Amino acid sequence: MEKEDTIDFHIRWAWSRIAKLYDREAAKYGGTMATGYVLITIDPENGTPSTKLGPKMGMEPRSLTRILTNLEERGLIVRKQDEKDKRKVNICLTEEGHNRRLISRDTVVCFNEKLQGMLTKREVTQFMTVMSKINNILDNEDIFCDE
């Protein structure tokens, strides 16, 4: 089997190109795709508990910690101790963090609108169905061949 015949090759190839596009756009604002993704994931009204961010984003805690530290140093987020449970820390957006979140959100919306405008509704629906099915399989099945 050639690599071009595998499903994962095409997913990885497309994601690599998407990530480069987002990184190039985020660099205009001194950020990265990952920092934009964190800003979008944080609840803009109430903040998000730090322990919930990683699972929501599918990120490892170590990588997320570095990004959060960077965002805090840049004044885009603040860490606030939960008033009821002092062990919990909420990640909240600053005013500038809200502004950057809107830019990140608008970038994602624009990208998706343009891409969807170049595909038929049927193609988009089929893509979403196939990706949902792949994710379901990956969540629930051991798909490696037995030896």
C-alpha positions as CSV (number, residue, x, y, z in Angstrom):
1,M,0.0,0.0,0.0
2,E,1.3,3.4,-1.0
3,K,1.1,6.2,1.6
4,E,-1.2,8.2,-0.7
5,D,-3.6,5.2,-0.5
6,T,-4.0,5.6,3.3
7,I,-6.7,7.6,5.1
8,D,-4.3,8.9,7.7
9,F,-1.9,10.3,5.1
10,H,-4.6,12.5,3.7
11,I,-5.8,13.6,7.2
12,R,-2.3,14.4,8.3
13,W,-1.4,16.2,5.0
14,A,-4.5,18.4,5.1
15,W,-4.1,19.2,8.8
16,S,-0.4,20.1,8.2
17,R,-1.5,22.6,5.5
18,I,-4.3,24.0,7.6
19,A,-2.0,24.5,10.6
20,K,0.5,26.4,8.4
21,L,-2.2,28.7,7.2
22,Y,-3.5,29.4,10.7
23,D,0.1,29.9,12.0
24,R,0.8,32.3,9.2
25,E,-2.3,34.3,10.0
26,A,-1.8,34.2,13.8
27,A,1.8,35.4,13.3
28,K,0.4,38.7,12.1
29,Y,-0.8,39.2,15.7
30,G,2.2,37.7,17.5
31,G,0.5,34.4,18.1
32,T,0.3,30.8,16.9
33,M,-2.5,28.5,15.9
34,A,-2.3,26.9,19.3
35,T,-2.6,30.2,21.2
36,G,-5.6,31.2,19.1
37,Y,-7.2,27.8,19.8
38,V,-6.7,28.2,23.5
39,L,-8.3,31.7,23.4
40,I,-11.3,30.4,21.5
41,T,-11.7,27.5,24.0
42,I,-11.8,29.7,27.1
43,D,-15.3,30.7,28.1
44,P,-15.4,34.5,27.4
45,E,-17.9,35.2,30.2
46,N,-16.9,33.0,33.1
47,G,-13.5,31.7,32.2
48,T,-12.6,28.0,32.1
49,P,-11.1,25.8,34.9
50,S,-7.5,25.0,34.0
51,T,-8.2,21.3,34.5
52,K,-10.9,21.4,31.8
53,L,-9.0,23.2,29.1
54,G,-6.6,20.3,28.2
55,P,-9.4,17.7,27.7
56,K,-11.6,20.2,25.8
57,M,-8.7,20.8,23.4
58,G,-7.1,17.3,23.3
59,M,-3.8,18.8,24.5
60,E,-1.3,17.4,26.9
61,P,-1.0,19.3,30.2
62,R,2.7,20.1,29.6
63,S,2.1,21.8,26.2
64,L,-0.9,23.6,27.6
65,T,1.0,24.9,30.6
66,R,3.6,26.5,28.3
67,I,0.9,28.1,26.2
68,L,-0.9,29.4,29.2
69,T,2.3,30.9,30.7
70,N,3.0,32.6,27.3
71,L,-0.6,34.0,27.2
72,E,-0.4,35.2,30.8
73,E,3.0,36.9,30.1
74,R,1.5,38.7,27.1
75,G,-1.5,39.9,29.2
76,L,-4.1,37.9,27.3
77,I,-5.3,35.8,30.3
78,V,-5.3,35.9,34.1
79,R,-5.5,33.0,36.4
80,K,-8.2,33.4,39.1
81,Q,-8.6,31.3,42.1
82,D,-12.1,29.9,42.5
83,E,-14.0,31.7,45.3
84,K,-15.7,28.6,46.5
85,D,-12.9,26.0,46.1
86,K,-9.5,27.6,46.5
87,R,-7.9,24.5,44.9
88,K,-9.4,25.3,41.5
89,V,-8.0,27.9,39.1
90,N,-10.1,29.5,36.4
91,I,-8.4,30.8,33.2
92,C,-10.0,34.1,32.3
93,L,-9.5,36.4,29.3
94,T,-8.3,40.0,29.8
95,E,-9.8,42.8,27.7
96,E,-6.9,42.2,25.2
97,G,-7.5,38.5,25.4
98,H,-11.2,39.1,24.4
99,N,-10.0,41.1,21.4
100,R,-7.6,38.4,20.3
101,R,-10.2,35.8,20.9
102,L,-12.5,37.6,18.5
103,I,-9.7,37.8,15.9
104,S,-9.1,34.1,16.3
105,R,-12.8,33.3,16.0
106,D,-13.2,35.4,12.9
107,T,-10.2,33.8,11.3
108,V,-11.7,30.3,11.9
109,V,-15.1,31.4,10.6
110,C,-13.6,33.0,7.5
111,F,-11.5,29.9,6.7
112,N,-14.5,27.6,7.1
113,E,-16.9,29.8,5.1
114,K,-14.4,30.1,2.2
115,L,-13.7,26.4,2.2
116,Q,-17.4,25.5,2.4
117,G,-18.1,27.9,-0.4
118,M,-15.7,25.9,-2.6
119,L,-17.4,22.6,-1.9
120,T,-21.0,21.5,-2.4
121,K,-23.3,21.0,0.5
122,R,-23.3,17.3,-0.3
123,E,-19.4,17.2,-0.1
124,V,-19.4,19.0,3.2
125,T,-22.1,16.7,4.6
126,Q,-20.2,13.6,3.4
127,F,-17.0,14.8,4.8
128,M,-18.5,15.5,8.2
129,T,-20.2,12.1,8.2
130,V,-17.0,10.3,7.4
131,M,-14.9,12.2,9.9
132,S,-17.5,11.7,12.6
133,K,-17.5,8.0,11.8
134,I,-13.7,7.8,11.9
135,N,-13.7,9.6,15.3
136,N,-16.3,7.2,16.6
137,I,-14.3,4.2,15.5
138,L,-11.1,5.6,17.0
139,D,-13.0,6.2,20.3
140,N,-14.6,2.8,20.5
141,E,-12.6,0.2,18.6
142,D,-9.2,-1.5,18.7
143,I,-8.4,-1.1,15.0
144,F,-4.9,-2.6,14.8
145,C,-4.5,-6.0,13.2
146,D,-3.9,-8.9,15.6
147,E,-0.5,-10.5,15.3
